[in-house]
């Protein structure tokens, strides 16, 4: 009767462990990329908010000046 070799569980375990480490590294890299995108989005959002406030202030000032000028003309 031919001898039957037991399955090589050590090789399988090593391959599974390597896959898990690779997966964890990919998740870590993905999380880092996500965090970087959130940081960029936050910076752009802050800049847009500042521009919006500036534009609103300038618009209000110009409307006030126009109102005063229109009252002088009447």
C-alpha positions as CSV (number, residue, x, y, z in Angstrom):
1,X,0.0,0.0,0.0
2,X,1.4,3.4,-0.9
3,X,2.2,5.8,1.9
4,X,0.0,8.9,2.2
5,X,1.8,12.1,3.3
6,X,-0.2,14.3,5.7
7,X,-1.1,17.7,4.3
8,X,1.4,20.4,4.7
9,X,-0.5,22.6,7.2
10,X,2.6,24.7,8.0
11,X,2.9,26.0,4.5
12,X,-0.8,26.7,4.4
13,X,-0.7,28.5,7.7
14,X,2.3,30.6,6.5
15,X,0.4,31.5,3.3
16,X,-2.7,32.5,5.3
17,X,-0.6,34.5,7.7
18,X,1.1,36.3,4.9
19,X,-2.2,37.1,3.2
20,X,-3.5,38.5,6.5
21,X,-0.5,40.7,7.0
22,X,-0.8,41.9,3.4
23,X,-4.5,42.6,3.9
24,X,-3.8,44.5,7.1
25,X,-1.1,46.6,5.3
26,X,-3.5,47.3,2.5
27,X,-6.2,48.4,5.0
28,X,-3.6,50.6,6.8
29,X,-2.6,52.2,3.5
30,X,-6.3,52.7,2.5
31,X,-7.0,54.3,5.9
32,X,-4.0,56.6,5.5
33,X,-5.2,57.6,2.0
34,X,-8.8,58.2,3.3
35,X,-7.4,60.3,6.2
36,X,-5.4,62.4,3.7
37,X,-8.5,62.9,1.6
38,X,-10.5,64.0,4.6
39,X,-7.8,66.4,5.6
40,X,-7.7,67.9,2.1
41,X,-11.5,68.1,2.0
42,X,-11.5,69.9,5.4
43,X,-8.9,72.4,4.2
44,X,-10.8,73.1,0.9
45,X,-14.1,73.5,2.9
46,X,-12.5,75.9,5.3
47,X,-11.1,78.0,2.4
48,X,-14.5,78.0,0.7
49,X,-16.2,79.1,3.9
50,X,-13.7,82.0,4.3
51,X,-14.2,83.1,0.7
52,X,-18.0,82.9,1.2
53,X,-17.8,85.1,4.3
54,X,-15.5,87.6,2.5
55,X,-17.8,87.7,-0.5
56,X,-20.9,88.2,1.7
57,X,-19.1,91.1,3.6
58,X,-18.1,92.8,0.4
59,X,-21.6,92.4,-1.1
60,X,-23.2,93.9,2.1
61,X,-20.8,96.8,2.1
62,X,-21.4,97.6,-1.6
63,X,-25.2,97.3,-1.1
64,X,-24.9,99.8,1.8
65,X,-22.9,102.2,-0.2
66,X,-25.3,102.0,-3.1
67,X,-28.2,102.6,-0.8
68,X,-26.6,105.7,0.7
69,X,-25.8,106.9,-2.9
70,X,-29.4,106.3,-4.1
71,X,-30.8,108.2,-1.1
72,X,-28.5,111.2,-1.9
73,X,-29.7,111.3,-5.5
74,X,-33.4,111.4,-4.5
